[in-house]
Amino acid sequence: MTSPAPSALVLKAPRTLAFEPLEHRPLGPDEVRIRTLYSGVSAGTELSQYRGTNPFMHVQWDAQTRLFKAGAGPSWPYPVRNLGYEEVGEIVELGSAVSSVGLGQRVFGTWGHRTHHVANQEYARDRALPDGADPRIGIFSHIGAVALNGVHDAGIRMGDLVVVFGLGVPGQIVAQAARASGATVIGVDPVKARREMALKLGADRVLDPTSTPIAETIKTETGGRGADICIEVSGAAPALAEAIRTVAYSSRVVAMGFFQGEVQGLQLGQEFHHNRIELICSQISGVAPAASHRWNKLRLWQSAVRLQHEGRLHLTSLITHGVEFQHAPDLFASLDQGEPGMLQAMLNFGAAA
C-alpha cells in the first residue's frame, strides 16, 4: 500500500463527503511535516457534523460570552473542514531550525482527516509517542482525554460504586478509568456486544436496561442507598433520567453525553429535586476547577496515551472497523446507519512510501 496523494476529507453538505487537495507548501524553520498513519472517527461530535445536527452548524458560538446566538449564521458553514480530531502520524520532513524532534518520530494530535499536517516543533515534541508504542494508541488521545476528564469531574473515591450509562467508546474508557481509580463499576447498555466488551476489559458487572430496572436494582442491592456516582456517556435522555434515579441522595451525576436538540423525558420535579442530585456537565473545553492549577488539556491528552502504553488502559481492543482513507465516505455511512458491532472506527493512510 502506498501513500495517497496529499488530500483532506471535507463535508460539503449533510451526509455528503468529498476529498480536496492539500497544498504542499515549504516548511518554516521551526516546522515539521507529519504524514498521517491513522485517524479515529468519532461516533459523537463527528457524526453530529455528518448528520448536520451539531449546534455549531446552525447558530453562532460567541467565544467571548460563551453563548450560542441565533441569527448570526452558523459557526461552521459548509464546506466543513474540521472533521477529525484524533490522529497519529510520523514526521517526514524537518524545518532548518528543528532540533527537539527527528525524522520518523511518531506523534499524536488533532489535525483532521488528512494525509499530511504541518506543525511547529513544540507541538510535535509535546505529543511524541513513547518509543516502541503501538501507533494506534494515538487515535485515543482525545477521546481518552474526554473520558479521563469525566472521571476527574466525577470525583471518585476508592470503594465507590460507579454506574456508567452507555458503553460506546467513551463509556468503555470511562469504565476502565473508573475501575483503575478504585471504584466498583457497573456498565449499562442495551447492546449485548458492548456489554460483553466492557466485561472483557474489566467492568465488574453489566446490566441491560431493556430487561432490568436499573435504579430499582441498584437501590435494592445497596440497601436503598443507590450508586455513589453515575456517569452518563450516551447522550440519550432516558439514560440521563435513569442515572438521576439511580444515584444516592445528595450525590453526583456526571453528564458527558453530547445531547442533540431539545432533551425531553427528564422529570426534574421527581428524584432530581427531592434527592438533591448534583448534576455536573463534563466537557473537554475545560477541566475540573479544583484541579485546573495542575491539569489542562495537554496533560489529559498525554496521560491518555501514557496510560495505554503502560498497560493501565486497554483501548486498541475497541477498534472494530477500519478502512483505507479513500473509503472514508463508506465508513461514515456505516457509522451513520448504526452498523452492528461497530465501536471505534479508524482510517488507515497506508505504509510509508
PAVEXMI-495496 format. One record per residue (C-alpha): residue number from 1; residue in three letters; z, y, x. Coordinates in nm, 3 decimals. Example, Ala and Ser with C-alpha at 12.3 -4.5 7.8 and 13.67 -1.06 7.14 Angstrom:
(1,"ALA",(0.780,-0.450,1.230)) (2,"SER",(0.714,-0.106,1.367)) 
This chain:
(1,"MET",(0.000,0.000,0.000)) (2,"THR",(-0.093,0.343,0.139)) (3,"SER",(0.048,0.684,0.064)) (4,"PRO",(-0.109,0.862,-0.235)) (5,"ALA",(-0.277,1.200,-0.186)) (6,"PRO",(-0.029,1.491,-0.197)) (7,"SER",(0.040,1.544,-0.566)) (8,"ALA",(0.310,1.615,-0.821)) (9,"LEU",(0.379,1.498,-1.175)) (10,"VAL",(0.376,1.773,-1.440)) (11,"LEU",(0.442,1.779,-1.814)) (12,"LYS",(0.152,1.951,-1.991)) (13,"ALA",(0.291,1.910,-2.344)) (14,"PRO",(0.537,1.678,-2.520)) (15,"ARG",(0.465,1.321,-2.407)) (16,"THR",(0.164,1.439,-2.202)) (17,"LEU",(0.190,1.390,-1.826)) (18,"ALA",(-0.063,1.474,-1.558)) (19,"PHE",(-0.091,1.498,-1.179)) (20,"GLU",(-0.168,1.815,-0.990)) (21,"PRO",(-0.244,1.854,-0.618)) (22,"LEU",(0.021,1.981,-0.379)) (23,"GLU",(-0.051,2.246,-0.119)) (24,"HIS",(-0.012,2.105,0.232)) (25,"ARG",(0.099,2.430,0.397)) (26,"PRO",(0.206,2.471,0.759)) (27,"LEU",(0.579,2.440,0.827)) (28,"GLY",(0.800,2.729,0.924)) (29,"PRO",(1.003,2.693,1.246)) (30,"ASP",(1.317,2.577,1.057)) (31,"GLU",(1.144,2.347,0.808)) (32,"VAL",(1.073,1.976,0.776)) (33,"ARG",(0.822,1.788,0.568)) (34,"ILE",(0.961,1.494,0.371)) (35,"ARG",(0.742,1.214,0.240)) (36,"THR",(0.890,1.070,-0.078)) (37,"LEU",(0.975,0.699,-0.078)) (38,"TYR",(1.137,0.658,-0.419)) (39,"SER",(1.217,0.875,-0.718)) (40,"GLY",(1.451,0.782,-1.000)) (41,"VAL",(1.357,0.855,-1.361)) (42,"SER",(1.637,0.982,-1.584)) (43,"ALA",(1.674,0.849,-1.937)) (44,"GLY",(1.876,1.158,-2.033)) (45,"THR",(1.761,1.500,-1.917)) (46,"GLU",(1.409,1.390,-1.822)) (47,"LEU",(1.350,1.203,-2.143)) (48,"SER",(1.459,1.512,-2.336)) (49,"GLN",(1.199,1.710,-2.139)) (50,"TYR",(0.932,1.446,-2.201)) (51,"ARG",(1.001,1.449,-2.575)) (52,"GLY",(1.032,1.827,-2.591)) (53,"THR",(1.386,1.820,-2.731)) (54,"ASN",(1.560,1.986,-2.437)) (55,"PRO",(1.705,2.328,-2.539)) (56,"PHE",(1.558,2.494,-2.228)) (57,"MET",(1.215,2.422,-2.374)) (58,"HIS",(1.282,2.620,-2.691)) (59,"VAL",(1.521,2.904,-2.609)) (60,"GLN",(1.604,3.123,-2.311)) (61,"TRP",(1.907,3.046,-2.095)) (62,"ASP",(2.073,3.363,-1.970)) (63,"ALA",(2.238,3.259,-1.643)) (64,"GLN",(2.448,3.577,-1.624)) (65,"THR",(2.610,3.547,-1.967)) (66,"ARG",(2.570,3.166,-1.981)) (67,"LEU",(2.428,3.189,-2.332)) (68,"PHE",(2.115,3.049,-2.490)) (69,"LYS",(1.926,3.336,-2.653)) (70,"ALA",(1.668,3.281,-2.924)) (71,"GLY",(1.360,3.499,-2.949)) (72,"ALA",(1.305,3.545,-2.577)) (73,"GLY",(1.082,3.243,-2.526)) (74,"PRO",(1.172,2.917,-2.353)) (75,"SER",(1.321,2.892,-2.006)) (76,"TRP",(1.084,2.605,-1.931)) (77,"PRO",(0.739,2.683,-2.072)) (78,"TYR",(0.455,2.434,-2.034)) (79,"PRO",(0.341,2.308,-1.794)) (80,"VAL",(0.688,2.192,-1.690)) (81,"ARG",(0.703,2.130,-1.315)) (82,"ASN",(1.070,2.041,-1.264)) (83,"LEU",(1.057,1.674,-1.368)) (84,"GLY",(1.265,1.456,-1.142)) (85,"TYR",(1.598,1.522,-0.973)) (86,"GLU",(1.689,1.207,-0.777)) (87,"GLU",(1.459,1.148,-0.483)) (88,"VAL",(1.472,0.989,-0.138)) (89,"GLY",(1.222,1.022,0.142)) (90,"GLU",(1.167,1.029,0.516)) (91,"ILE",(1.096,1.317,0.748)) (92,"VAL",(0.737,1.301,0.873)) (93,"GLU",(0.695,1.644,1.035)) (94,"LEU",(0.925,1.892,1.209)) (95,"GLY",(0.905,2.268,1.248)) (96,"SER",(0.911,2.406,1.603)) (97,"ALA",(1.280,2.505,1.593)) (98,"VAL",(1.423,2.196,1.418)) (99,"SER",(1.693,2.024,1.621)) (100,"SER",(1.950,1.874,1.381)) (101,"VAL",(1.727,1.605,1.227)) (102,"GLY",(1.445,1.393,1.361)) (103,"LEU",(1.127,1.219,1.261)) (104,"GLY",(1.188,0.914,1.049)) (105,"GLN",(1.528,1.037,0.925)) (106,"ARG",(1.572,0.938,0.562)) (107,"VAL",(1.718,1.196,0.327)) (108,"PHE",(1.808,1.216,-0.040)) (109,"GLY",(1.786,1.518,-0.266)) (110,"THR",(1.627,1.686,-0.562)) (111,"TRP",(1.263,1.785,-0.530)) (112,"GLY",(1.090,1.627,-0.829)) (113,"HIS",(0.836,1.351,-0.880)) (114,"ARG",(0.605,1.450,-0.597)) (115,"THR",(0.468,1.284,-0.288)) (116,"HIS",(0.598,1.542,-0.039)) (117,"HIS",(0.858,1.814,-0.011)) (118,"VAL",(0.927,2.092,0.238)) (119,"ALA",(1.291,2.181,0.306)) (120,"ASN",(1.487,2.360,0.574)) (121,"GLN",(1.668,2.153,0.834)) (122,"GLU",(2.013,2.236,0.694)) (123,"TYR",(1.915,2.089,0.356)) (124,"ALA",(1.788,1.773,0.525)) (125,"ARG",(2.087,1.744,0.761)) (126,"ASP",(2.337,1.769,0.475)) (127,"ARG",(2.154,1.497,0.282)) (128,"ALA",(2.085,1.245,0.556)) (129,"LEU",(2.125,0.882,0.453)) (130,"PRO",(2.360,0.674,0.668)) (131,"ASP",(2.186,0.475,0.941)) (132,"GLY",(2.071,0.141,0.812)) (133,"ALA",(2.129,0.226,0.447)) (134,"ASP",(1.908,0.085,0.174)) (135,"PRO",(1.695,0.391,0.093)) (136,"ARG",(1.711,0.312,-0.278)) (137,"ILE",(2.072,0.428,-0.291)) (138,"GLY",(1.933,0.780,-0.255)) (139,"ILE",(1.795,0.781,-0.609)) (140,"PHE",(2.153,0.761,-0.738)) (141,"SER",(2.270,1.070,-0.552)) (142,"HIS",(2.250,1.298,-0.854)) (143,"ILE",(2.330,1.063,-1.142)) (144,"GLY",(2.607,0.919,-0.924)) (145,"ALA",(2.745,1.270,-0.876)) (146,"VAL",(2.731,1.326,-1.252)) (147,"ALA",(2.936,1.010,-1.305)) (148,"LEU",(3.189,1.094,-1.033)) (149,"ASN",(3.227,1.441,-1.180)) (150,"GLY",(3.306,1.286,-1.518)) (151,"VAL",(3.569,1.060,-1.365)) (152,"HIS",(3.724,1.362,-1.191)) (153,"ASP",(3.727,1.553,-1.519)) (154,"ALA",(3.900,1.256,-1.682)) (155,"GLY",(4.200,1.285,-1.450)) (156,"ILE",(4.252,0.908,-1.436)) (157,"ARG",(4.589,0.774,-1.325)) (158,"MET",(4.629,0.429,-1.173)) (159,"GLY",(4.711,0.187,-1.454)) (160,"ASP",(4.538,0.390,-1.726)) (161,"LEU",(4.333,0.218,-1.995)) (162,"VAL",(3.991,0.384,-1.998)) (163,"VAL",(3.728,0.311,-2.262)) (164,"VAL",(3.370,0.403,-2.169)) (165,"PHE",(3.133,0.455,-2.462)) (166,"GLY",(2.771,0.398,-2.359)) (167,"LEU",(2.665,0.163,-2.079)) (168,"GLY",(2.336,0.311,-1.973)) (169,"VAL",(2.301,0.407,-1.607)) (170,"PRO",(2.560,0.690,-1.605)) (171,"GLY",(2.802,0.483,-1.815)) (172,"GLN",(2.770,0.189,-1.577)) (173,"ILE",(2.854,0.415,-1.282)) (174,"VAL",(3.145,0.574,-1.469)) (175,"ALA",(3.284,0.229,-1.548)) (176,"GLN",(3.269,0.128,-1.180)) (177,"ALA",(3.419,0.456,-1.058)) (178,"ALA",(3.699,0.446,-1.317)) (179,"ARG",(3.793,0.093,-1.218)) (180,"ALA",(3.783,0.191,-0.849)) (181,"SER",(4.028,0.468,-0.942)) (182,"GLY",(4.281,0.211,-1.060)) (183,"ALA",(4.206,0.200,-1.433)) (184,"THR",(4.159,-0.096,-1.662)) (185,"VAL",(3.810,-0.038,-1.801)) (186,"ILE",(3.665,-0.145,-2.135)) (187,"GLY",(3.294,-0.076,-2.185)) (188,"VAL",(3.142,-0.023,-2.528)) (189,"ASP",(2.772,-0.058,-2.604)) (190,"PRO",(2.565,-0.220,-2.882)) (191,"VAL",(2.314,-0.366,-2.631)) (192,"LYS",(2.412,-0.711,-2.508)) (193,"ALA",(2.228,-0.683,-2.175)) (194,"ARG",(2.414,-0.363,-2.091)) (195,"ARG",(2.748,-0.520,-2.175)) (196,"GLU",(2.665,-0.818,-1.954)) (197,"MET",(2.565,-0.587,-1.667)) (198,"ALA",(2.895,-0.398,-1.696)) (199,"LEU",(3.090,-0.724,-1.675)) (200,"LYS",(2.885,-0.833,-1.375)) (201,"LEU",(2.961,-0.505,-1.200)) (202,"GLY",(3.336,-0.513,-1.260)) (203,"ALA",(3.431,-0.393,-1.609)) (204,"ASP",(3.744,-0.569,-1.731)) (205,"ARG",(3.610,-0.620,-2.084)) (206,"VAL",(3.324,-0.512,-2.306)) (207,"LEU",(3.301,-0.461,-2.682)) (208,"ASP",(3.011,-0.447,-2.925)) (209,"PRO",(3.064,-0.155,-3.165)) (210,"THR",(2.835,-0.313,-3.424)) (211,"SER",(3.071,-0.608,-3.467)) (212,"THR",(3.410,-0.481,-3.350)) (213,"PRO",(3.608,-0.185,-3.490)) (214,"ILE",(3.674,-0.014,-3.159)) (215,"ALA",(3.956,0.225,-3.247)) (216,"GLU",(4.145,-0.028,-3.456)) (217,"THR",(4.106,-0.295,-3.186)) (218,"ILE",(4.232,-0.074,-2.903)) (219,"LYS",(4.518,0.065,-3.111)) (220,"THR",(4.627,-0.285,-3.212)) (221,"GLU",(4.614,-0.414,-2.855)) (222,"THR",(4.819,-0.121,-2.724)) (223,"GLY",(5.091,-0.135,-2.987)) (224,"GLY",(4.943,0.161,-3.175)) (225,"ARG",(4.915,0.389,-2.871)) (226,"GLY",(4.540,0.389,-2.804)) (227,"ALA",(4.342,0.438,-2.484)) (228,"ASP",(4.474,0.675,-2.221)) (229,"ILE",(4.127,0.822,-2.174)) (230,"CYS",(3.794,0.778,-2.347)) (231,"ILE",(3.471,0.878,-2.176)) (232,"GLU",(3.161,0.922,-2.393)) (233,"VAL",(2.838,0.882,-2.194)) (234,"SER",(2.574,0.802,-2.456)) (235,"GLY",(2.508,1.136,-2.621)) (236,"ALA",(2.539,0.968,-2.961)) (237,"ALA",(2.755,1.139,-3.224)) (238,"PRO",(2.902,0.812,-3.362)) (239,"ALA",(3.021,0.721,-3.011)) (240,"LEU",(3.192,1.057,-2.963)) (241,"ALA",(3.352,1.026,-3.307)) (242,"GLU",(3.484,0.679,-3.223)) (243,"ALA",(3.609,0.795,-2.882)) (244,"ILE",(3.814,1.062,-3.059)) (245,"ARG",(3.959,0.798,-3.290)) (246,"THR",(4.032,0.555,-3.004)) (247,"VAL",(4.222,0.776,-2.760)) (248,"ALA",(4.601,0.809,-2.772)) (249,"TYR",(4.788,1.101,-2.923)) (250,"SER",(4.752,1.424,-2.721)) (251,"SER",(4.516,1.252,-2.477)) (252,"ARG",(4.175,1.327,-2.334)) (253,"VAL",(3.819,1.253,-2.438)) (254,"VAL",(3.553,1.341,-2.182)) (255,"ALA",(3.211,1.415,-2.336)) (256,"MET",(2.943,1.350,-2.074)) (257,"GLY",(2.654,1.266,-2.305)) (258,"PHE",(2.366,1.513,-2.349)) (259,"PHE",(2.361,1.566,-2.726)) (260,"GLN",(2.025,1.672,-2.868)) (261,"GLY",(2.008,1.920,-3.156)) (262,"GLU",(2.284,1.959,-3.413)) (263,"VAL",(2.561,1.699,-3.391)) (264,"GLN",(2.659,1.550,-3.725)) (265,"GLY",(2.923,1.296,-3.814)) (266,"LEU",(3.226,1.447,-3.642)) (267,"GLN",(3.522,1.460,-3.879)) (268,"LEU",(3.718,1.717,-3.682)) (269,"GLY",(3.981,1.755,-3.952)) (270,"GLN",(4.089,1.394,-3.910)) (271,"GLU",(4.207,1.232,-3.582)) (272,"PHE",(4.085,1.519,-3.362)) (273,"HIS",(4.306,1.769,-3.546)) (274,"HIS",(4.607,1.554,-3.630)) (275,"ASN",(4.629,1.379,-3.293)) (276,"ARG",(4.590,1.695,-3.082)) (277,"ILE",(4.294,1.548,-2.892)) (278,"GLU",(4.184,1.726,-2.576)) (279,"LEU",(3.802,1.728,-2.567)) (280,"ILE",(3.653,1.808,-2.226)) (281,"CYS",(3.284,1.863,-2.152)) (282,"SER",(3.177,1.727,-1.814)) (283,"GLN",(2.850,1.868,-1.680)) (284,"ILE",(2.724,1.877,-1.323)) (285,"SER",(2.673,2.255,-1.305)) (286,"GLY",(3.050,2.278,-1.247)) (287,"VAL",(3.334,2.065,-1.115)) (288,"ALA",(3.690,2.006,-1.233)) (289,"PRO",(3.852,2.351,-1.197)) (290,"ALA",(4.170,2.220,-1.035)) (291,"ALA",(3.964,2.065,-0.754)) (292,"SER",(3.699,2.336,-0.718)) (293,"HIS",(3.851,2.467,-0.395)) (294,"ARG",(3.758,2.141,-0.221)) (295,"TRP",(3.492,1.971,-0.435)) (296,"ASN",(3.142,2.103,-0.501)) (297,"LYS",(2.805,1.955,-0.597)) (298,"LEU",(2.706,1.878,-0.240)) (299,"ARG",(3.024,1.681,-0.180)) (300,"LEU",(2.969,1.491,-0.506)) (301,"TRP",(2.612,1.405,-0.401)) (302,"GLN",(2.722,1.297,-0.055)) (303,"SER",(3.008,1.091,-0.198)) (304,"ALA",(2.783,0.910,-0.445)) (305,"VAL",(2.564,0.798,-0.154)) (306,"ARG",(2.851,0.716,0.083)) (307,"LEU",(3.042,0.510,-0.174)) (308,"GLN",(2.733,0.297,-0.229)) (309,"HIS",(2.677,0.246,0.142)) (310,"GLU",(3.042,0.145,0.184)) (311,"GLY",(3.010,-0.107,-0.098)) (312,"ARG",(3.258,0.061,-0.331)) (313,"LEU",(2.987,0.136,-0.585)) (314,"HIS",(2.710,-0.115,-0.656)) (315,"LEU",(2.419,0.070,-0.812)) (316,"THR",(2.091,-0.081,-0.692)) (317,"SER",(2.154,-0.369,-0.936)) (318,"LEU",(2.092,-0.112,-1.211)) (319,"ILE",(1.726,-0.075,-1.106)) (320,"THR",(1.543,-0.282,-1.365)) (321,"HIS",(1.194,-0.127,-1.369)) (322,"GLY",(0.973,0.022,-1.102)) (323,"VAL",(0.608,0.122,-1.078)) (324,"GLU",(0.381,0.290,-0.827)) (325,"PHE",(0.369,0.668,-0.858)) (326,"GLN",(0.021,0.671,-1.011)) (327,"HIS",(0.154,0.469,-1.305)) (328,"ALA",(0.433,0.717,-1.385)) (329,"PRO",(0.290,0.806,-1.731)) (330,"ASP",(0.314,0.441,-1.834)) (331,"LEU",(0.675,0.421,-1.717)) (332,"PHE",(0.773,0.731,-1.913)) (333,"ALA",(0.606,0.590,-2.224)) (334,"SER",(0.803,0.265,-2.186)) (335,"LEU",(1.126,0.460,-2.144)) (336,"ASP",(1.048,0.671,-2.450)) (337,"GLN",(0.980,0.361,-2.658)) (338,"GLY",(1.312,0.205,-2.557)) (339,"GLU",(1.175,-0.094,-2.370)) (340,"PRO",(1.436,-0.372,-2.392)) (341,"GLY",(1.639,-0.431,-2.080)) (342,"MET",(1.549,-0.104,-1.911)) (343,"LEU",(1.827,0.069,-1.723)) (344,"GLN",(1.729,0.260,-1.407)) (345,"ALA",(1.355,0.319,-1.378)) (346,"MET",(1.205,0.409,-1.042)) (347,"LEU",(0.879,0.541,-0.900)) (348,"ASN",(0.760,0.388,-0.572)) (349,"PHE",(0.550,0.607,-0.345)) (350,"GLY",(0.437,0.335,-0.105)) (351,"ALA",(0.482,0.247,0.259)) (352,"ALA",(0.423,0.494,0.539)) (353,"ALA",(0.055,0.545,0.614)) 
